[in-house]
Amino acid sequence: MVQNLHQIAHSVTYTLDQKDEHAFQENIKDLQKYDLTRVFLELSSEEQNLFLEFISVHQLADILSELDGGNQRRVIDMISPHTGTLVITQMNNDDLIEMLSNLGEKKATELLSDTDEEFSQDIETLMEFPPETAGRIMNNQMVWINKSYTVREAVDKLKHFAELAEYLNYLHVIDNDKKLVGVVSYRDLLLADLSQKIEDIMKTRVVTVDAMMDQEEVARIIQRYDFVTIPVVDEEEKLLGIVTVDDILDVVYQEAEEDIEKFSASGKAIDFNTKPFTAAKRRLAWLILLLFIGIVSGSIIASFEETLEQVVALAFFMPMVAGMTGNTGTQSLAVVIRGLTKERVNTKQVLKLLYRELRVGIIIGLTCGALIFVIAYLWQGSAILGLVIGTSLLCTLIIGTLAGTIIPLVLNHLNVDPAVASGPLITTINDILSLIIYFGIATAFLSHLM
């Protein structure tokens, strides 16, 4: 497909050079909007200008919904204000809200100023919802029916507003006060008698989300029930719009990116196109913090200098103990964060998780401790040294596993994103704990090691 896109882009370039609009349209007529956008991005600036002249307003709306914020601003600047006004009325409201947010308040106001008052007020109302809530990502362009309709009236309305029926799965049913009272599947609608009332065939138990609900929680509900769409209501149960699965996929991708950035302590988004200085600047804050925390590790080693001088072999195993402790902590951290993204935990679940991770730590610690005991004994010929290192590893792996579990749970309880308990941070903290335990046990057995 990538090769085909390159071939299509080459053909499109040729038709643009020839200024052959008919051939241009033949090349792009069957492209999905994602592929159309990829072709557009492969063109030169001059070719892109001509490309924008040749495509329809509907095609331009599709492209804008696929572009990132920077390219959206660039395209809006390339087209006329009149075309900009036309294209925003063709976009799905949820895509338009996201684009206007990217463009900034001044440009958004400028674009909306030339649209009709009802449309602009509708969009401004949606933009009043806080970012990353159901209200902000919902689409209020949808087909609804009144419970008093007959099946024939419902079908006629659906046909009339077919362009708004983005997903042909359910029709949402409201009463005269616009409150959501039920849903009707298209299957039930097709099988019902045309004279039947909608209220006689609708399902009244409807799963809804509040407009102020966090988008991550909306994603969990859609995943839990395998929905394609979910209705959004206000505090009075009035139907405001729907959140569709394609928007939820965007949310999941966005949230996963954010968590990966926090988990790796890399700060704001860094991709293949980020400039070296910008990438370094975004990483430095965390790394400098971890550098100073790491100095604590050095001071711990310095405080046990006498122990190291007397048993130099302890230094051979020091990186291994610290590294293993950091690794097991990071593994536990990943497990907890993955679990927290799927569900909210209660006290019983927390205690169950801590007990499970304690047992995991003991099993891992006993296995690795026994293994390093044998290795140390065969390498250094000292059973006491092997016992010290094995016992230290057992203790540090248990503590490292618990630390990787407890820290994100505490942050989650404090309503702080647990992903900020990043891998490097957990590793650094566990380094400090492992060194204290390692040298503490070694010092206690010092007389037997000499």
C-alpha positions in Angstrom: 0.0 0.0 0.0 2.9 2.4 0.8 4.3 1.7 -2.6 0.9 2.3 -4.2 0.6 5.6 -2.4 4.0 6.6 -3.8 2.8 5.7 -7.3 -0.4 7.6 -6.8 1.5 10.6 -5.5 3.8 10.5 -8.5 0.7 10.4 -10.8 -0.9 13.2 -8.9 2.3 15.3 -9.2 2.2 14.7 -13.0 -1.4 15.8 -13.3 -0.7 18.9 -11.2 2.3 19.8 -13.3 0.0 19.5 -16.4 -2.8 21.3 -14.6 -5.1 18.5 -15.7 -7.9 18.7 -13.1 -9.9 15.9 -14.6 -7.0 13.4 -14.5 -6.2 14.6 -11.0 -9.7 13.8 -9.8 -9.5 10.3 -11.5 -6.3 9.6 -9.5 -7.8 10.5 -6.1 -11.5 9.7 -6.4 -11.2 6.3 -4.7 -8.7 7.2 -2.0 -9.6 7.0 1.7 -9.2 10.3 3.5 -6.1 9.0 5.3 -4.5 8.0 2.0 -5.5 11.3 0.4 -3.8 13.2 3.3 -0.6 11.1 2.9 -0.5 11.9 -0.8 -1.0 15.6 0.0 1.9 15.6 2.5 4.3 14.1 -0.1 3.8 17.1 -2.5 5.9 20.2 -2.6 4.5 23.5 -1.4 3.7 24.7 -4.9 2.0 21.4 -5.7 0.0 21.5 -2.5 -1.4 24.9 -3.4 -2.7 23.6 -6.7 -3.9 20.4 -5.0 -6.0 22.5 -2.7 -7.5 24.4 -5.7 -8.5 21.2 -7.4 -10.1 19.3 -4.5 -13.7 19.7 -3.3 -14.7 21.3 -0.1 -15.7 17.9 1.3 -12.3 16.4 0.4 -10.6 19.4 2.0 -12.7 18.8 5.2 -11.5 15.1 5.2 -7.9 16.2 4.9 -8.1 18.7 7.7 -9.6 16.1 10.0 -6.5 13.9 9.4 -3.8 16.5 9.7 -1.9 17.4 12.9 -2.2 20.9 14.4 0.8 22.4 12.6 -0.3 21.2 9.2 -3.9 22.3 9.9 -2.7 25.9 10.6 -0.6 25.8 7.4 -3.5 24.6 5.2 -5.9 27.1 6.7 -3.4 29.9 5.8 -3.1 28.5 2.3 -6.9 28.7 1.5 -9.1 31.7 1.2 -11.3 32.9 4.1 -14.4 32.0 2.1 -13.2 28.5 1.5 -12.2 28.2 5.2 -15.8 29.1 6.2 -17.2 26.5 3.8 -14.9 23.7 4.8 -15.6 24.0 8.6 -19.3 23.6 8.0 -18.5 20.3 6.2 -16.4 18.8 9.1 -17.8 16.6 11.9 -18.2 18.7 14.9 -15.8 16.7 17.0 -13.0 17.0 14.4 -13.8 20.7 14.0 -13.5 21.3 17.8 -10.1 19.6 17.9 -8.9 21.7 14.9 -10.2 25.0 16.3 -8.4 24.2 19.6 -5.2 23.7 17.7 -5.6 26.9 15.7 -6.0 29.1 18.8 -8.7 31.4 20.0 -8.0 34.3 17.5 -8.0 32.1 14.4 -11.0 30.0 15.6 -13.1 33.2 16.2 -12.1 34.5 12.7 -13.2 31.3 11.0 -16.5 31.1 12.9 -17.4 34.8 12.4 -18.5 34.2 8.8 -20.7 31.1 9.6 -24.4 31.4 10.4 -25.2 32.3 14.0 -26.8 29.0 14.9 -23.8 27.0 13.7 -21.2 29.2 15.5 -23.2 29.2 18.8 -23.4 25.4 18.5 -19.6 25.1 18.1 -18.9 27.6 20.9 -21.1 25.7 23.2 -19.2 22.5 22.6 -15.9 24.3 23.1 -17.0 25.4 26.6 -16.6 21.8 27.8 -13.2 21.2 29.4 -10.6 19.5 27.3 -10.4 15.7 27.5 -14.0 15.3 28.5 -16.9 13.5 26.8 -18.5 16.8 25.9 -15.3 18.0 24.1 -14.9 14.9 21.9 -18.6 14.2 21.2 -20.4 14.8 17.9 -23.7 16.5 18.2 -24.6 16.0 14.5 -26.6 12.8 14.9 -30.1 11.4 14.1 -32.5 11.2 17.0 -36.2 10.2 17.0 -39.1 11.0 19.3 -40.7 8.1 21.2 -44.1 9.1 19.8 -42.9 8.4 16.2 -44.1 5.5 14.3 -41.6 3.2 12.6 -42.5 4.7 9.3 -41.8 8.3 10.6 -38.5 7.1 12.1 -37.4 5.5 8.8 -38.4 8.6 6.8 -36.4 10.9 9.2 -33.4 8.6 8.9 -33.5 8.7 5.1 -33.8 12.5 5.2 -30.8 12.9 7.5 -28.8 10.0 6.2 -25.6 12.0 6.0 -25.6 12.4 9.8 -25.9 8.7 10.4 -22.2 8.1 10.7 -22.7 4.7 12.4 -25.7 2.6 11.4 -26.2 0.7 14.7 -28.7 2.5 17.0 -31.1 5.3 16.9 -31.4 7.3 20.1 -34.9 8.0 21.4 -35.9 11.1 23.2 -39.1 12.5 24.8 -40.7 15.9 24.3 -38.2 17.4 26.8 -35.3 16.0 24.8 -34.4 13.5 27.5 -32.9 10.2 26.4 -35.5 7.5 27.1 -34.3 4.6 25.0 -32.5 3.2 21.9 -33.7 1.3 18.8 -31.4 -0.9 16.8 -31.7 -0.6 13.0 -32.4 -4.4 12.9 -35.5 -3.9 15.2 -36.5 -1.0 13.1 -36.4 -3.0 9.8 -38.2 -6.0 11.3 -41.0 -3.9 13.0 -44.4 -3.1 11.5 -44.4 0.4 9.9 -47.4 1.4 12.0 -45.8 0.4 15.4 -44.8 3.1 17.8 -41.1 3.6 18.6 -41.8 3.5 22.4 -43.2 0.0 21.9 -40.0 -1.5 20.4 -37.3 0.6 22.0 -35.0 -0.6 24.8 -35.2 1.6 27.8 -32.0 0.5 29.6 -29.4 2.8 28.0 -25.7 3.1 29.0 -24.8 6.8 28.9 -21.9 9.0 29.8 -22.0 12.4 31.4 -20.7 15.3 29.3 -18.1 16.1 32.0 -16.8 12.6 32.2 -13.1 12.2 31.6 -12.4 10.8 28.1 -10.4 7.9 29.5 -13.4 6.7 31.5 -15.5 7.0 28.3 -13.0 4.8 26.6 -13.2 2.2 29.4 -17.0 2.1 29.1 -17.0 1.7 25.3 -14.3 -1.1 25.7 -16.3 -2.7 28.5 -19.6 -2.9 26.5 -18.1 -3.3 23.0 -20.0 -0.3 21.8 -19.5 1.5 18.5 -21.1 4.7 19.8 -22.3 5.9 23.2 -24.7 8.7 24.0 -23.6 11.8 26.0 -26.2 13.4 28.3 -26.2 16.4 30.7 -27.2 16.3 34.4 -30.9 16.3 33.4 -30.4 13.3 31.1 -31.0 15.4 28.0 -29.2 14.0 24.9 -26.3 16.2 23.9 -24.5 14.0 21.3 -22.6 10.8 20.8 -19.0 9.7 21.2 -17.9 7.3 18.4 -15.4 4.6 18.5 -13.1 6.3 16.0 -12.7 9.2 18.5 -12.1 6.8 21.3 -9.3 5.2 19.3 -7.7 8.6 19.0 -8.1 9.1 22.8 -6.5 5.7 23.5 -3.6 6.5 21.2 -3.2 10.0 22.7 -3.3 8.8 26.3 -0.9 5.9 25.5 1.5 8.4 24.0 1.3 10.6 27.1 1.9 7.7 29.4 4.9 6.5 27.4 6.4 10.0 27.6 5.9 10.1 31.3 6.9 6.5 31.9 10.2 7.1 30.0 10.7 10.5 31.7 11.1 12.1 28.2 8.8 15.1 28.9 6.7 16.4 26.1 6.2 14.6 22.8 9.4 13.8 20.9 9.2 12.2 17.5 11.5 11.5 14.5 11.2 15.1 13.4 12.0 16.8 16.7 15.2 18.9 16.5 18.1 17.8 18.6 18.2 20.9 20.8 14.4 20.7 21.5 14.6 16.9 22.2 17.5 17.5 24.6 15.7 20.3 26.4 12.6 18.3 26.9 14.6 15.4 28.4 17.0 17.4 30.6 14.6 18.4 33.4 14.0 14.8 34.5 17.5 13.7 33.9 19.0 16.5 36.0 16.6 15.6 38.8 17.6 12.0 38.5 21.3 13.0 38.4 21.0 14.7 41.8 19.1 11.7 43.2 21.8 9.5 41.8 24.4 11.4 43.8 22.7 10.0 46.9 23.8 6.6 45.6 27.4 7.7 45.5 27.2 9.1 49.0 25.9 5.7 50.2 28.8 3.9 48.6 31.2 6.4 50.1 29.8 5.8 53.6 30.5 2.1 53.2 34.0 2.7 51.9 35.7 0.8 54.7 33.5 -2.3 54.0 34.5 -2.2 50.3 38.2 -1.8 51.1 38.1 -4.9 53.3 36.0 -7.0 50.9 36.7 -5.8 47.4 34.7 -8.6 45.9 31.5 -6.8 47.0 32.1 -4.3 44.3 31.8 -7.0 41.6 28.2 -7.7 42.5 27.1 -4.1 43.3 25.8 -3.2 39.8 24.0 -6.5 39.5 22.1 -6.0 42.8 21.2 -2.4 41.9 20.2 -3.2 38.3 18.0 -6.2 39.3 16.2 -4.2 41.9 15.5 -1.4 39.5 14.3 -3.8 36.8 11.8 -5.6 39.0 10.5 -2.3 40.3 9.9 -1.1 36.7 8.1 -4.4 35.8 5.7 -3.9 38.8 5.2 -0.3 37.8 4.2 -1.3 34.3 1.7 -3.9 35.7 0.1 -1.4 38.0 -0.2 1.4 35.4 -1.7 -1.0 32.9 -4.2 -2.1 35.5 -5.1 1.5 36.5 -5.8 2.4 32.9 -8.5 -0.3 32.7 -10.4 0.2 36.0 -10.6 2.1 39.2 -9.3 0.2 42.2 -10.8 0.0 45.7 -9.1 -0.8 49.0 -9.8 -4.5 48.7 -8.2 -4.6 45.2 -5.2 -2.7 46.5 -4.6 -5.1 49.4 -5.0 -8.0 47.0 -2.5 -6.5 44.6 0.0 -5.8 47.3 -0.2 -9.3 48.6 0.2 -10.7 45.1 3.2 -8.6 44.4 4.7 -9.5 47.8 4.5 -13.2 46.8 5.9 -12.4 43.4 8.8 -10.6 45.0 9.5 -13.5 47.3 9.4 -16.0 44.5 11.7 -13.9 42.2 14.0 -13.1 45.2 14.4 -16.7 46.3 15.1 -17.9 42.7 17.5 -15.2 41.8 19.1 -15.2 45.3 19.8 -18.9 45.1 21.2 -18.6 41.7 23.6 -15.8 42.6 24.6 -17.7 45.8 25.8 -20.5 43.6 27.5 -18.2 41.1 29.3 -16.2 43.9 30.4 -19.3 45.6 31.9 -20.9 42.4 33.4 -17.6 41.3 34.9 -16.3 44.6 35.1 -19.6 46.6 33.2 -18.1 49.6 29.9 -19.5 50.8 29.5 -16.5 53.2 30.0 -14.0 50.4 27.4 -16.0 48.3 25.0 -16.0 51.3 25.4 -12.2 51.8 24.8 -11.4 48.1 22.0 -13.9 47.8 20.2 -12.6 50.9 20.8 -9.0 49.8 19.2 -9.8 46.4 16.3 -11.5 48.0 15.5 -8.5 50.2 16.1 -5.9 47.5 13.9 -7.7 44.9 11.1 -7.9 47.4 11.4 -4.2 48.3 11.9 -3.2 44.7 8.7 -5.1 43.6 6.7 -3.5 46.4 8.1 0.0 45.7 7.1 -0.3 42.0 3.6 -1.2 43.2 3.1 1.2 46.1 4.4 4.4 44.5 1.9 4.5 41.5 -1.0 3.4 43.8 -0.2 6.3 46.2 0.0 8.8 43.3 -3.3 7.5 41.9 -4.9 7.9 45.4 -3.6 11.5 45.4 -5.2 12.1 42.0 -1.8 12.4 40.4 -1.2 10.6 37.1 0.7 7.4 38.2 2.6 7.4 34.9 4.8 10.2 36.4 6.3 7.5 38.6 8.5 6.8 35.6 10.8 3.9 35.0 14.0 6.0 35.6 12.6 7.4 38.8 11.6 4.0 40.2 15.0 2.6 39.1 16.9 5.4 40.9 14.9 5.1 44.1 15.4 1.3 44.1 19.1 1.8 43.5 19.4 3.8 46.7 17.3 1.2 48.7 19.3 -1.7 47.2 22.7 -0.2 48.1 21.6 0.5 51.7 20.4 -3.1 52.1 23.4 -4.6 50.3 26.1 -2.8 52.2 24.1 -3.0 55.5 24.0 -6.8 55.3 27.6 -7.0 54.1 28.7 -4.8 57.0 26.8 -7.0 59.5 28.7 -10.1 58.2 32.0 -8.3 57.7 33.8 -10.3 60.3 32.9 -13.6 58.6 33.8 -12.3 55.1 37.4 -11.4 56.0 
